[in-house]
Amino acid sequence: MSIEVLQFPTYQPAMRIVTDITRSFPAIVTTTFDNQYLSGTIVRLYIPLYFGMQQINQLSGTITVINPTQFSIDINSTDFDLFFVPAPLLGQLPPGAQTQYAQVVPVGEISSMLEAATVNVLPYPLRYPRS
């Protein structure tokens, strides 16, 4: 199973694939490429079993953007299990296991902010070329 992720989707903010989550407070989440999120967005994390850190699976929190691919989330993951990306090609998944990626999905935003819901991404600005 594979997931196609559009770097510049029509509907934003969009789901992004997670490559790292720190054990800290706040937790720092890293995505595969520019997530285009705004500070104050509320996101939910979906972490498949084979990625570890099951304690954070399906938790939601408010984020603060650090850089284009990282944000902090107001979740204390200090005592959680380690997060890691399994390597199916190296035999780290059981035979027949489906490959599912760790994901972060925006689910709302702080109502006093209400910025992401009012941003129209069409047509894309020149910094986001269509492919």
A tleap script that builds the chain and sets N, CA, C and O, in Angstrom:
source leaprc.protein.ff14SB
mol = sequence {
  NMET SER ILE GLU VAL LEU GLN PHE PRO THR
  TYR GLN PRO ALA MET ARG ILE VAL THR ASP
  ILE THR ARG SER PHE PRO ALA ILE VAL THR
  THR THR PHE ASP ASN GLN TYR LEU SER GLY
  THR ILE VAL ARG LEU TYR ILE PRO LEU TYR
  PHE GLY MET GLN GLN ILE ASN GLN LEU SER
  GLY THR ILE THR VAL ILE ASN PRO THR GLN
  PHE SER ILE ASP ILE ASN SER THR ASP PHE
  ASP LEU PHE PHE VAL PRO ALA PRO LEU LEU
  GLY GLN LEU PRO PRO GLY ALA GLN THR GLN
  TYR ALA GLN VAL VAL PRO VAL GLY GLU ILE
  SER SER MET LEU GLU ALA ALA THR VAL ASN
  VAL LEU PRO TYR PRO LEU ARG TYR PRO ARG
  CSER
}
set mol.1.N position { 0.844 -1.178 0.000 }
set mol.1.CA position { 0.000 0.000 0.000 }
set mol.1.C position { 0.885 1.234 0.000 }
set mol.1.O position { 1.844 1.307 0.768 }
set mol.2.N position { 0.585 2.173 -0.824 }
set mol.2.CA position { 1.355 3.412 -0.817 }
set mol.2.C position { 0.391 4.586 -0.759 }
set mol.2.O position { -0.780 4.470 -1.123 }
set mol.3.N position { 0.901 5.708 -0.299 }
set mol.3.CA position { 0.098 6.917 -0.180 }
set mol.3.C position { 0.731 7.981 -1.054 }
set mol.3.O position { 1.924 8.264 -0.939 }
set mol.4.N position { -0.069 8.565 -1.922 }
set mol.4.CA position { 0.429 9.679 -2.721 }
set mol.4.C position { 0.107 10.958 -1.977 }
set mol.4.O position { -1.042 11.204 -1.608 }
set mol.5.N position { 1.121 11.765 -1.759 }
set mol.5.CA position { 0.938 13.021 -1.050 }
set mol.5.C position { 1.243 14.155 -2.010 }
set mol.5.O position { 2.350 14.245 -2.542 }
set mol.6.N position { 0.276 15.011 -2.229 }
set mol.6.CA position { 0.479 16.155 -3.102 }
set mol.6.C position { 1.158 17.263 -2.316 }
set mol.6.O position { 0.698 17.648 -1.241 }
set mol.7.N position { 2.251 17.772 -2.858 }
set mol.7.CA position { 2.967 18.831 -2.170 }
set mol.7.C position { 2.151 20.119 -2.128 }
set mol.7.O position { 2.235 20.866 -1.152 }
set mol.8.N position { 1.362 20.394 -3.171 }
set mol.8.CA position { 0.553 21.605 -3.227 }
set mol.8.C position { -0.898 21.235 -3.537 }
set mol.8.O position { -1.367 21.465 -4.651 }
set mol.9.N position { -1.615 20.660 -2.558 }
set mol.9.CA position { -2.982 20.215 -2.812 }
set mol.9.C position { -3.958 21.383 -2.928 }
set mol.9.O position { -3.686 22.481 -2.441 }
set mol.10.N position { -5.087 21.140 -3.573 }
set mol.10.CA position { -6.121 22.153 -3.712 }
set mol.10.C position { -6.747 22.475 -2.363 }
set mol.10.O position { -6.970 23.643 -2.047 }
set mol.11.N position { -7.030 21.458 -1.571 }
set mol.11.CA position { -7.634 21.670 -0.260 }
set mol.11.C position { -6.547 21.724 0.793 }
set mol.11.O position { -5.808 20.758 0.988 }
set mol.12.N position { -6.451 22.854 1.470 }
set mol.12.CA position { -5.412 23.040 2.475 }
set mol.12.C position { -6.029 23.579 3.742 }
set mol.12.O position { -7.083 24.210 3.663 }
set mol.13.N position { -5.440 23.373 4.909 }
set mol.13.CA position { -4.209 22.623 5.118 }
set mol.13.C position { -4.445 21.125 4.926 }
set mol.13.O position { -5.545 20.626 5.164 }
set mol.14.N position { -3.422 20.429 4.503 }
set mol.14.CA position { -3.551 19.040 4.088 }
set mol.14.C position { -2.816 18.083 5.013 }
set mol.14.O position { -1.984 18.490 5.824 }
set mol.15.N position { -3.142 16.801 4.874 }
set mol.15.CA position { -2.450 15.735 5.583 }
set mol.15.C position { -0.990 15.731 5.163 }
set mol.15.O position { -0.674 15.988 4.001 }
set mol.16.N position { -0.105 15.442 6.096 }
set mol.16.CA position { 1.318 15.317 5.796 }
set mol.16.C position { 1.865 14.058 6.454 }
set mol.16.O position { 1.352 13.610 7.479 }
set mol.17.N position { 2.909 13.491 5.860 }
set mol.17.CA position { 3.568 12.302 6.410 }
set mol.17.C position { 4.579 12.745 7.457 }
set mol.17.O position { 5.327 13.700 7.249 }
set mol.18.N position { 4.594 12.038 8.587 }
set mol.18.CA position { 5.471 12.351 9.710 }
set mol.18.C position { 6.716 11.470 9.639 }
set mol.18.O position { 6.621 10.257 9.453 }
set mol.19.N position { 7.896 12.101 9.792 }
set mol.19.CA position { 9.147 11.343 9.792 }
set mol.19.C position { 9.828 11.306 11.150 }
set mol.19.O position { 10.739 10.505 11.362 }
set mol.20.N position { 9.397 12.170 12.083 }
set mol.20.CA position { 10.001 12.157 13.411 }
set mol.20.C position { 9.104 12.868 14.414 }
set mol.20.O position { 8.429 13.844 14.085 }
set mol.21.N position { 9.109 12.359 15.646 }
set mol.21.CA position { 8.448 13.011 16.777 }
set mol.21.C position { 9.400 12.875 17.959 }
set mol.21.O position { 9.841 11.773 18.287 }
set mol.22.N position { 9.713 13.995 18.594 }
set mol.22.CA position { 10.640 13.958 19.726 }
set mol.22.C position { 9.913 13.556 21.006 }
set mol.22.O position { 8.694 13.685 21.123 }
set mol.23.N position { 10.701 13.068 21.958 }
set mol.23.CA position { 10.192 12.789 23.300 }
set mol.23.C position { 10.502 14.014 24.146 }
set mol.23.O position { 11.573 14.106 24.745 }
set mol.24.N position { 9.566 14.953 24.194 }
set mol.24.CA position { 9.796 16.223 24.884 }
set mol.24.C position { 8.455 16.903 25.145 }
set mol.24.O position { 7.403 16.430 24.714 }
set mol.25.N position { 8.518 18.012 25.853 }
set mol.25.CA position { 7.334 18.855 26.002 }
set mol.25.C position { 7.720 20.283 25.698 }
set mol.25.O position { 8.529 20.871 26.417 }
set mol.26.N position { 7.164 20.848 24.657 }
set mol.26.CA position { 6.216 20.225 23.736 }
set mol.26.C position { 6.939 19.263 22.794 }
set mol.26.O position { 8.148 19.365 22.590 }
set mol.27.N position { 6.180 18.332 22.227 }
set mol.27.CA position { 6.755 17.406 21.247 }
set mol.27.C position { 7.032 18.174 19.955 }
set mol.27.O position { 6.276 19.074 19.588 }
set mol.28.N position { 8.113 17.817 19.272 }
set mol.28.CA position { 8.450 18.427 17.980 }
set mol.28.C position { 8.176 17.388 16.898 }
set mol.28.O position { 8.683 16.267 16.961 }
set mol.29.N position { 7.372 17.765 15.907 }
set mol.29.CA position { 6.987 16.864 14.818 }
set mol.29.C position { 7.651 17.341 13.534 }
set mol.29.O position { 7.631 18.532 13.223 }
set mol.30.N position { 8.242 16.400 12.786 }
set mol.30.CA position { 8.881 16.701 11.503 }
set mol.30.C position { 8.094 16.023 10.393 }
set mol.30.O position { 7.740 14.849 10.505 }
set mol.31.N position { 7.817 16.770 9.306 }
set mol.31.CA position { 7.106 16.221 8.152 }
set mol.31.C position { 8.080 16.067 6.978 }
set mol.31.O position { 9.187 16.605 7.002 }
set mol.32.N position { 7.656 15.331 5.961 }
set mol.32.CA position { 8.537 15.020 4.837 }
set mol.32.C position { 8.895 16.228 3.986 }
set mol.32.O position { 9.984 16.274 3.413 }
set mol.33.N position { 8.002 17.204 3.894 }
set mol.33.CA position { 8.289 18.425 3.151 }
set mol.33.C position { 7.466 19.559 3.742 }
set mol.33.O position { 6.708 19.336 4.686 }
set mol.34.N position { 7.595 20.752 3.217 }
set mol.34.CA position { 6.916 21.937 3.731 }
set mol.34.C position { 5.439 21.628 3.983 }
set mol.34.O position { 4.696 21.299 3.058 }
set mol.35.N position { 5.024 21.738 5.253 }
set mol.35.CA position { 3.649 21.368 5.583 }
set mol.35.C position { 2.650 22.504 5.364 }
set mol.35.O position { 1.447 22.249 5.314 }
set mol.36.N position { 3.104 23.727 5.234 }
set mol.36.CA position { 2.258 24.892 4.976 }
set mol.36.C position { 1.243 25.153 6.096 }
set mol.36.O position { 0.215 25.786 5.859 }
set mol.37.N position { 1.523 24.671 7.312 }
set mol.37.CA position { 0.628 24.905 8.441 }
set mol.37.C position { 0.891 26.280 9.045 }
set mol.37.O position { 1.954 26.866 8.843 }
set mol.38.N position { -0.086 26.784 9.785 }
set mol.38.CA position { 0.038 28.042 10.508 }
set mol.38.C position { 0.020 27.757 12.005 }
set mol.38.O position { -0.655 26.830 12.454 }
set mol.39.N position { 0.756 28.547 12.775 }
set mol.39.CA position { 0.700 28.414 14.228 }
set mol.39.C position { -0.744 28.634 14.668 }
set mol.39.O position { -1.428 29.526 14.165 }
set mol.40.N position { -1.197 27.816 15.608 }
set mol.40.CA position { -2.575 27.891 16.076 }
set mol.40.C position { -3.475 26.843 15.454 }
set mol.40.O position { -4.613 26.669 15.889 }
set mol.41.N position { -2.980 26.135 14.433 }
set mol.41.CA position { -3.748 25.053 13.830 }
set mol.41.C position { -3.817 23.895 14.820 }
set mol.41.O position { -2.846 23.624 15.528 }
set mol.42.N position { -4.951 23.215 14.872 }
set mol.42.CA position { -5.111 22.030 15.716 }
set mol.42.C position { -4.998 20.816 14.806 }
set mol.42.O position { -5.705 20.718 13.803 }
set mol.43.N position { -4.104 19.888 15.159 }
set mol.43.CA position { -3.867 18.709 14.326 }
set mol.43.C position { -4.064 17.443 15.141 }
set mol.43.O position { -4.003 17.464 16.370 }
set mol.44.N position { -4.301 16.341 14.442 }
set mol.44.CA position { -4.390 15.015 15.061 }
set mol.44.C position { -3.307 14.145 14.434 }
set mol.44.O position { -3.079 14.193 13.226 }
set mol.45.N position { -2.648 13.355 15.262 }
set mol.45.CA position { -1.589 12.460 14.801 }
set mol.45.C position { -2.125 11.036 14.669 }
set mol.45.O position { -2.842 10.549 15.543 }
set mol.46.N position { -1.772 10.382 13.579 }
set mol.46.CA position { -2.132 8.988 13.342 }
set mol.46.C position { -0.831 8.206 13.176 }
set mol.46.O position { -0.124 8.372 12.183 }
set mol.47.N position { -0.521 7.358 14.148 }
set mol.47.CA position { 0.754 6.641 14.174 }
set mol.47.C position { 0.492 5.138 14.094 }
set mol.47.O position { -0.057 4.565 15.036 }
set mol.48.N position { 0.872 4.486 12.990 }
set mol.48.CA position { 0.692 3.041 12.883 }
set mol.48.C position { 1.525 2.298 13.931 }
set mol.48.O position { 2.527 2.815 14.425 }
set mol.49.N position { 1.102 1.103 14.254 }
set mol.49.CA position { 1.716 0.295 15.298 }
set mol.49.C position { 3.223 0.149 15.142 }
set mol.49.O position { 3.950 0.233 16.132 }
set mol.50.N position { 3.704 -0.065 13.937 }
set mol.50.CA position { 5.117 -0.362 13.722 }
set mol.50.C position { 6.037 0.858 13.805 }
set mol.50.O position { 7.247 0.724 13.624 }
set mol.51.N position { 5.490 2.034 14.074 }
set mol.51.CA position { 6.288 3.248 14.207 }
set mol.51.C position { 6.606 3.575 15.663 }
set mol.51.O position { 7.284 4.564 15.939 }
set mol.52.N position { 6.130 2.766 16.584 }
set mol.52.CA position { 6.346 3.049 17.998 }
set mol.52.C position { 5.461 4.195 18.459 }
set mol.52.O position { 4.504 4.550 17.772 }
set mol.53.N position { 5.766 4.776 19.608 }
set mol.53.CA position { 5.074 5.923 20.196 }
set mol.53.C position { 3.550 5.832 20.057 }
set mol.53.O position { 2.901 6.794 19.646 }
set mol.54.N position { 2.987 4.676 20.400 }
set mol.54.CA position { 1.545 4.503 20.305 }
set mol.54.C position { 0.772 5.386 21.275 }
set mol.54.O position { -0.427 5.599 21.093 }
set mol.55.N position { 1.435 5.900 22.298 }
set mol.55.CA position { 0.762 6.767 23.263 }
set mol.55.C position { 0.259 8.068 22.628 }
set mol.55.O position { -0.688 8.675 23.128 }
set mol.56.N position { 0.888 8.497 21.530 }
set mol.56.CA position { 0.492 9.758 20.884 }
set mol.56.C position { -0.517 9.528 19.748 }
set mol.56.O position { -1.067 10.482 19.197 }
set mol.57.N position { -0.752 8.264 19.408 }
set mol.57.CA position { -1.668 7.939 18.321 }
set mol.57.C position { -3.068 8.505 18.594 }
set mol.57.O position { -3.644 8.263 19.655 }
set mol.58.N position { -3.595 9.240 17.654 }
set mol.58.CA position { -4.915 9.858 17.655 }
set mol.58.C position { -5.092 10.965 18.704 }
set mol.58.O position { -6.220 11.331 19.034 }
set mol.59.N position { -3.980 11.496 19.227 }
set mol.59.CA position { -4.068 12.661 20.099 }
set mol.59.C position { -4.074 13.923 19.235 }
set mol.59.O position { -3.500 13.950 18.147 }
set mol.60.N position { -4.724 14.950 19.733 }
set mol.60.CA position { -4.793 16.235 19.035 }
set mol.60.C position { -4.142 17.306 19.896 }
set mol.60.O position { -4.103 17.202 21.122 }
set mol.61.N position { -3.634 18.331 19.233 }
set mol.61.CA position { -3.046 19.444 19.960 }
set mol.61.C position { -2.875 20.650 19.062 }
set mol.61.O position { -2.969 20.555 17.839 }
set mol.62.N position { -2.622 21.785 19.689 }
set mol.62.CA position { -2.391 23.035 18.970 }
set mol.62.C position { -0.910 23.142 18.658 }
set mol.62.O position { -0.069 22.819 19.498 }
set mol.63.N position { -0.586 23.597 17.444 }
set mol.63.CA position { 0.812 23.633 17.013 }
set mol.63.C position { 1.363 25.056 16.974 }
set mol.63.O position { 0.627 26.038 16.880 }
set mol.64.N position { 2.681 25.119 17.052 }
set mol.64.CA position { 3.439 26.339 16.811 }
set mol.64.C position { 4.480 25.993 15.755 }
set mol.64.O position { 5.316 25.116 15.975 }
set mol.65.N position { 4.437 26.668 14.619 }
set mol.65.CA position { 5.356 26.375 13.522 }
set mol.65.C position { 6.760 26.837 13.902 }
set mol.65.O position { 6.949 27.963 14.360 }
set mol.66.N position { 7.752 25.946 13.704 }
set mol.66.CA position { 9.159 26.237 13.990 }
set mol.66.C position { 9.884 26.604 12.699 }
set mol.66.O position { 10.623 27.587 12.645 }
set mol.67.N position { 9.662 25.802 11.666 }
set mol.67.CA position { 10.232 26.031 10.333 }
set mol.67.C position { 9.321 25.313 9.338 }
set mol.67.O position { 8.342 24.698 9.761 }
set mol.68.N position { 9.600 25.367 8.041 }
set mol.68.CA position { 8.654 24.789 7.071 }
set mol.68.C position { 8.320 23.308 7.267 }
set mol.68.O position { 7.236 22.876 6.874 }
set mol.69.N position { 9.215 22.522 7.860 }
set mol.69.CA position { 8.937 21.093 8.023 }
set mol.69.C position { 8.790 20.657 9.476 }
set mol.69.O position { 8.637 19.464 9.738 }
set mol.70.N position { 8.832 21.585 10.427 }
set mol.70.CA position { 8.717 21.211 11.832 }
set mol.70.C position { 7.759 22.130 12.578 }
set mol.70.O position { 7.661 23.325 12.297 }
set mol.71.N position { 7.061 21.539 13.533 }
set mol.71.CA position { 6.219 22.315 14.436 }
set mol.71.C position { 6.227 21.647 15.805 }
set mol.71.O position { 6.449 20.443 15.926 }
set mol.72.N position { 5.981 22.456 16.834 }
set mol.72.CA position { 5.806 21.899 18.166 }
set mol.72.C position { 4.311 21.716 18.385 }
set mol.72.O position { 3.495 22.460 17.842 }
set mol.73.N position { 3.967 20.724 19.182 }
set mol.73.CA position { 2.575 20.432 19.503 }
set mol.73.C position { 2.460 20.326 21.012 }
set mol.73.O position { 3.325 19.737 21.660 }
set mol.74.N position { 1.413 20.883 21.573 }
set mol.74.CA position { 1.285 20.946 23.031 }
set mol.74.C position { 0.886 19.600 23.657 }
set mol.74.O position { -0.126 19.484 24.347 }
set mol.75.N position { 1.712 18.604 23.388 }
set mol.75.CA position { 1.569 17.261 23.958 }
set mol.75.C position { 2.885 16.929 24.650 }
set mol.75.O position { 3.957 17.139 24.084 }
set mol.76.N position { 2.807 16.416 25.863 }
set mol.76.CA position { 4.002 16.007 26.596 }
set mol.76.C position { 4.314 14.551 26.254 }
set mol.76.O position { 3.657 13.637 26.753 }
set mol.77.N position { 5.314 14.340 25.405 }
set mol.77.CA position { 5.685 12.991 24.972 }
set mol.77.C position { 6.949 12.503 25.676 }
set mol.77.O position { 7.560 11.526 25.243 }
set mol.78.N position { 7.344 13.173 26.754 }
set mol.78.CA position { 8.589 12.855 27.456 }
set mol.78.C position { 8.681 11.378 27.841 }
set mol.78.O position { 9.735 10.765 27.675 }
set mol.79.N position { 7.600 10.806 28.348 }
set mol.79.CA position { 7.636 9.417 28.819 }
set mol.79.C position { 7.064 8.430 27.809 }
set mol.79.O position { 6.835 7.269 28.149 }
set mol.80.N position { 6.831 8.865 26.586 }
set mol.80.CA position { 6.310 7.974 25.544 }
set mol.80.C position { 7.420 7.089 24.994 }
set mol.80.O position { 8.604 7.377 25.171 }
set mol.81.N position { 7.024 6.004 24.322 }
set mol.81.CA position { 7.991 5.161 23.619 }
set mol.81.C position { 8.649 5.963 22.499 }
set mol.81.O position { 8.128 6.999 22.086 }
set mol.82.N position { 9.784 5.488 22.013 }
set mol.82.CA position { 10.465 6.150 20.900 }
set mol.82.C position { 9.628 6.062 19.634 }
set mol.82.O position { 8.934 5.071 19.406 }
set mol.83.N position { 9.697 7.110 18.808 }
set mol.83.CA position { 9.100 7.103 17.477 }
set mol.83.C position { 10.202 6.711 16.501 }
set mol.83.O position { 11.323 7.209 16.604 }
set mol.84.N position { 9.900 5.835 15.563 }
set mol.84.CA position { 10.873 5.488 14.530 }
set mol.84.C position { 10.132 5.101 13.265 }
set mol.84.O position { 8.981 4.667 13.309 }
set mol.85.N position { 10.809 5.264 12.136 }
set mol.85.CA position { 10.237 4.889 10.851 }
set mol.85.C position { 10.792 3.516 10.496 }
set mol.85.O position { 11.996 3.382 10.278 }
set mol.86.N position { 9.936 2.484 10.434 }
set mol.86.CA position { 10.426 1.152 10.107 }
set mol.86.C position { 10.871 1.079 8.644 }
set mol.86.O position { 10.359 1.804 7.791 }
set mol.87.N position { 11.801 0.221 8.377 }
set mol.87.CA position { 12.302 0.043 7.011 }
set mol.87.C position { 11.806 -1.301 6.476 }
set mol.87.O position { 12.432 -2.332 6.717 }
set mol.88.N position { 10.677 -1.294 5.748 }
set mol.88.CA position { 10.117 -2.558 5.253 }
set mol.88.C position { 11.109 -3.359 4.421 }
set mol.88.O position { 11.097 -4.589 4.454 }
set mol.89.N position { 11.962 -2.675 3.681 }
set mol.89.CA position { 12.926 -3.383 2.832 }
set mol.89.C position { 14.002 -4.089 3.642 }
set mol.89.O position { 14.661 -4.994 3.131 }
set mol.90.N position { 14.189 -3.698 4.876 }
set mol.90.CA position { 15.178 -4.331 5.741 }
set mol.90.C position { 14.551 -5.406 6.626 }
set mol.90.O position { 15.207 -5.926 7.529 }
set mol.91.N position { 13.302 -5.737 6.377 }
set mol.91.CA position { 12.650 -6.800 7.114 }
set mol.91.C position { 12.191 -6.418 8.508 }
set mol.91.O position { 12.030 -7.294 9.358 }
set mol.92.N position { 11.976 -5.136 8.768 }
set mol.92.CA position { 11.543 -4.725 10.102 }
set mol.92.C position { 10.036 -4.858 10.300 }
set mol.92.O position { 9.554 -4.725 11.425 }
set mol.93.N position { 9.296 -5.115 9.249 }
set mol.93.CA position { 7.865 -5.356 9.386 }
set mol.93.C position { 7.613 -6.852 9.261 }
set mol.93.O position { 8.314 -7.532 8.512 }
set mol.94.N position { 6.628 -7.375 9.978 }
set mol.94.CA position { 6.297 -8.796 9.849 }
set mol.94.C position { 5.866 -9.116 8.419 }
set mol.94.O position { 5.339 -8.243 7.730 }
set mol.95.N position { 6.079 -10.344 7.962 }
set mol.95.CA position { 5.648 -10.730 6.619 }
set mol.95.C position { 4.155 -10.464 6.427 }
set mol.95.O position { 3.343 -10.796 7.290 }
set mol.96.N position { 3.804 -9.870 5.302 }
set mol.96.CA position { 2.412 -9.589 4.974 }
set mol.96.C position { 1.863 -8.314 5.581 }
set mol.96.O position { 0.713 -7.961 5.320 }
set mol.97.N position { 2.652 -7.612 6.383 }
set mol.97.CA position { 2.175 -6.369 7.003 }
set mol.97.C position { 2.034 -5.285 5.940 }
set mol.97.O position { 2.880 -5.163 5.054 }
set mol.98.N position { 0.972 -4.505 6.032 }
set mol.98.CA position { 0.751 -3.392 5.116 }
set mol.98.C position { 1.585 -2.196 5.558 }
set mol.98.O position { 1.727 -1.936 6.753 }
set mol.99.N position { 2.128 -1.479 4.597 }
set mol.99.CA position { 2.881 -0.281 4.918 }
set mol.99.C position { 1.916 0.889 5.013 }
set mol.99.O position { 1.281 1.265 4.027 }
set mol.100.N position { 1.813 1.447 6.174 }
set mol.100.CA position { 0.995 2.631 6.419 }
set mol.100.C position { 1.936 3.679 6.987 }
set mol.100.O position { 2.780 3.350 7.820 }
set mol.101.N position { 1.820 4.908 6.569 }
set mol.101.CA position { 2.718 5.955 7.033 }
set mol.101.C position { 2.125 6.705 8.222 }
set mol.101.O position { 0.907 6.839 8.340 }
set mol.102.N position { 3.000 7.193 9.101 }
set mol.102.CA position { 2.563 8.065 10.180 }
set mol.102.C position { 2.102 9.371 9.544 }
set mol.102.O position { 2.755 9.882 8.635 }
set mol.103.N position { 0.978 9.914 10.017 }
set mol.103.CA position { 0.391 11.087 9.393 }
set mol.103.C position { -0.030 12.115 10.433 }
set mol.103.O position { -0.325 11.785 11.581 }
set mol.104.N position { -0.050 13.364 9.999 }
set mol.104.CA position { -0.624 14.445 10.784 }
set mol.104.C position { -1.713 15.078 9.925 }
set mol.104.O position { -1.505 15.358 8.745 }
set mol.105.N position { -2.885 15.301 10.539 }
set mol.105.CA position { -4.035 15.809 9.801 }
set mol.105.C position { -4.606 17.018 10.544 }
set mol.105.O position { -4.967 16.898 11.715 }
set mol.106.N position { -4.695 18.169 9.893 }
set mol.106.CA position { -5.326 19.332 10.523 }
set mol.106.C position { -6.807 19.056 10.783 }
set mol.106.O position { -7.503 18.511 9.927 }
set mol.107.N position { -7.283 19.436 11.971 }
set mol.107.CA position { -8.686 19.201 12.306 }
set mol.107.C position { -9.402 20.481 12.725 }
set mol.107.O position { -10.614 20.463 12.942 }
set mol.108.N position { -8.677 21.588 12.843 }
set mol.108.CA position { -9.303 22.843 13.237 }
set mol.108.C position { -8.259 23.899 13.507 }
set mol.108.O position { -7.084 23.718 13.189 }
set mol.109.N position { -8.684 25.000 14.092 }
set mol.109.CA position { -7.754 26.046 14.491 }
set mol.109.C position { -8.371 26.850 15.618 }
set mol.109.O position { -9.582 26.805 15.839 }
set mol.110.N position { -7.544 27.576 16.317 }
set mol.110.CA position { -8.021 28.412 17.409 }
set mol.110.C position { -8.993 29.438 16.833 }
set mol.110.O position { -8.649 30.169 15.904 }
set mol.111.N position { -10.199 29.492 17.378 }
set mol.111.CA position { -11.246 30.324 16.770 }
set mol.111.C position { -10.911 31.814 16.763 }
set mol.111.O position { -11.376 32.539 15.883 }
set mol.112.N position { -10.123 32.283 17.715 }
set mol.112.CA position { -9.770 33.705 17.719 }
set mol.112.C position { -8.779 34.038 16.612 }
set mol.112.O position { -8.615 35.204 16.255 }
set mol.113.N position { -8.116 33.015 16.064 }
set mol.113.CA position { -7.143 33.222 14.999 }
set mol.113.C position { -7.834 33.185 13.631 }
set mol.113.O position { -7.769 34.150 12.870 }
set mol.114.N position { -8.483 32.081 13.332 }
set mol.114.CA position { -9.242 31.853 12.102 }
set mol.114.C position { -8.570 32.456 10.869 }
set mol.114.O position { -9.122 33.347 10.223 }
set mol.115.N position { -7.380 31.964 10.552 }
set mol.115.CA position { -6.655 32.418 9.368 }
set mol.115.C position { -6.580 31.357 8.290 }
set mol.115.O position { -6.791 31.656 7.115 }
set mol.116.N position { -6.279 30.112 8.671 }
set mol.116.CA position { -6.085 29.059 7.679 }
set mol.116.C position { -7.352 28.807 6.869 }
set mol.116.O position { -7.281 28.504 5.678 }
set mol.117.N position { -8.503 28.930 7.511 }
set mol.117.CA position { -9.764 28.664 6.815 }
set mol.117.C position { -10.099 29.744 5.796 }
set mol.117.O position { -10.951 29.533 4.932 }
set mol.118.N position { -9.447 30.891 5.881 }
set mol.118.CA position { -9.769 31.990 4.969 }
set mol.118.C position { -8.738 32.169 3.867 }
set mol.118.O position { -8.853 33.095 3.064 }
set mol.119.N position { -7.725 31.295 3.809 }
set mol.119.CA position { -6.683 31.407 2.790 }
set mol.119.C position { -7.120 30.648 1.547 }
set mol.119.O position { -7.361 29.443 1.616 }
set mol.120.N position { -7.226 31.328 0.415 }
set mol.120.CA position { -7.570 30.701 -0.850 }
set mol.120.C position { -6.274 30.360 -1.576 }
set mol.120.O position { -5.483 31.251 -1.885 }
set mol.121.N position { -6.051 29.066 -1.851 }
set mol.121.CA position { -4.798 28.645 -2.473 }
set mol.121.C position { -4.861 28.635 -3.995 }
set mol.121.O position { -3.862 28.351 -4.654 }
set mol.122.N position { -6.021 28.943 -4.555 }
set mol.122.CA position { -6.132 28.936 -6.010 }
set mol.122.C position { -6.268 30.354 -6.538 }
set mol.122.O position { -7.025 31.123 -5.946 }
set mol.123.N position { -5.605 30.749 -7.588 }
set mol.123.CA position { -4.517 29.977 -8.192 }
set mol.123.C position { -3.276 30.047 -7.309 }
set mol.123.O position { -3.100 30.979 -6.525 }
set mol.124.N position { -2.431 29.046 -7.454 }
set mol.124.CA position { -1.218 29.004 -6.646 }
set mol.124.C position { -0.326 30.206 -6.948 }
set mol.124.O position { -0.185 30.597 -8.107 }
set mol.125.N position { 0.272 30.790 -5.921 }
set mol.125.CA position { 1.238 31.870 -6.167 }
set mol.125.C position { 2.462 31.298 -6.895 }
set mol.125.O position { 2.652 30.083 -6.945 }
set mol.126.N position { 3.270 32.171 -7.445 }
set mol.126.CA position { 4.438 31.726 -8.205 }
set mol.126.C position { 5.389 30.873 -7.398 }
set mol.126.O position { 6.115 30.066 -7.980 }
set mol.127.N position { 5.419 31.015 -6.070 }
set mol.127.CA position { 6.354 30.196 -5.277 }
set mol.127.C position { 5.897 28.756 -5.187 }
set mol.127.O position { 6.668 27.902 -4.750 }
set mol.128.N position { 4.653 28.451 -5.591 }
set mol.128.CA position { 4.153 27.085 -5.591 }
set mol.128.C position { 3.810 26.673 -7.017 }
set mol.128.O position { 2.638 26.685 -7.393 }
set mol.129.N position { 4.806 26.311 -7.814 }
set mol.129.CA position { 4.526 25.951 -9.211 }
set mol.129.C position { 3.687 24.689 -9.306 }
set mol.129.O position { 3.840 23.766 -8.507 }
set mol.130.N position { 2.828 24.660 -10.259 }
set mol.130.CA position { 2.028 23.455 -10.494 }
set mol.130.C position { 2.877 22.415 -11.191 }
set mol.130.O position { 3.754 22.734 -11.993 }
set mol.131.N position { 2.600 21.175 -10.871 }
set mol.131.CA position { 3.345 20.090 -11.550 }
set mol.131.C position { 2.410 19.200 -12.316 }
set mol.131.O position { 2.850 18.239 -12.947 }
savepdb mol mol.pdb
quit
